[in-house]
Amino acid sequence: MGELTGVGLLFGRPFGAVESAGLTLAELACLERLKAGEPLTQAIEAAYAVDTHIDFSELGAKLLHVGVISCLLPAPWSTHD
């Protein structure tokens, strides 16, 4: 993911090695709202309140890289095997 810069760090271990990503203040605000159980729309608003130029595709890439979210596992409500 490159250099670890930002106001926060996110660590995960999706497979063997521990992965990490630096978080901007806006990204951190978004994730903190989600962690608190707030709806996605409120988390997005919190991020925009910090930085109107936040790149949500970059945040998504960081979440995938660290293993917070995965496109490899089926959703628990999925009926596919």
C-alpha positions as CSV (number, residue, x, y, z in Angstrom):
1,M,0.0,0.0,0.0
2,G,3.0,2.3,0.2
3,E,4.2,4.6,2.9
4,L,2.4,4.6,6.2
5,T,1.3,8.2,6.7
6,G,-1.7,9.8,8.2
7,V,-3.2,10.4,11.6
8,G,-4.2,6.8,12.2
9,L,-3.1,3.3,11.4
10,L,-5.1,0.3,10.5
11,F,-3.7,-3.2,11.0
12,G,-5.1,-6.6,9.9
13,R,-4.1,-10.1,9.1
14,P,-6.2,-11.3,6.3
15,F,-3.9,-14.3,5.6
16,G,-0.3,-14.9,6.7
17,A,1.4,-11.5,7.1
18,V,0.1,-8.6,9.1
19,E,-0.9,-5.8,6.8
20,S,-1.1,-2.1,7.6
21,A,-2.4,1.1,6.1
22,G,-2.2,4.8,7.1
23,L,-5.5,6.6,7.6
24,T,-6.4,10.2,7.0
25,L,-8.4,12.2,9.5
26,A,-11.5,11.9,7.3
27,E,-11.1,8.2,6.8
28,L,-10.7,7.8,10.6
29,A,-13.8,9.8,11.2
30,C,-15.8,7.6,8.8
31,L,-14.5,4.4,10.4
32,E,-15.1,5.6,14.0
33,R,-18.8,6.4,13.1
34,L,-19.2,2.9,11.6
35,K,-17.5,1.3,14.6
36,A,-20.1,3.2,16.8
37,G,-22.8,1.5,14.9
38,E,-24.0,4.6,13.0
39,P,-25.5,4.3,9.5
40,L,-23.2,4.5,6.5
41,T,-24.7,7.8,5.4
42,Q,-23.8,9.4,8.8
43,A,-20.2,8.0,8.5
44,I,-19.9,9.5,5.1
45,E,-21.2,12.8,6.3
46,A,-18.6,12.7,9.2
47,A,-15.8,12.1,6.7
48,Y,-17.0,15.0,4.4
49,A,-17.2,17.3,7.4
50,V,-13.4,16.7,7.9
51,D,-12.4,16.7,4.2
52,T,-14.7,17.3,1.2
53,H,-12.1,15.7,-1.1
54,I,-12.0,12.3,0.7
55,D,-11.4,9.5,-1.8
56,F,-13.7,6.7,-0.8
57,S,-12.3,4.4,-3.4
58,E,-8.9,4.8,-1.7
59,L,-10.5,4.0,1.7
60,G,-12.1,0.9,0.2
61,A,-8.7,-0.2,-1.2
62,K,-7.1,0.2,2.2
63,L,-9.9,-1.8,3.9
64,L,-9.5,-4.6,1.3
65,H,-5.7,-4.6,1.6
66,V,-5.7,-4.9,5.4
67,G,-8.5,-7.5,5.3
68,V,-11.2,-5.5,7.1
69,I,-13.5,-6.4,4.2
70,S,-13.0,-9.2,1.7
71,C,-14.4,-10.1,-1.7
72,L,-13.3,-13.7,-1.2
73,L,-15.8,-14.8,1.4
74,P,-19.5,-15.1,0.8
75,A,-21.9,-12.9,2.7
76,P,-23.4,-14.7,5.7
77,W,-26.9,-14.2,4.2
78,S,-25.8,-15.5,0.8
79,T,-27.5,-18.7,-0.3
80,H,-24.6,-19.6,-2.6
81,D,-22.2,-22.4,-1.6
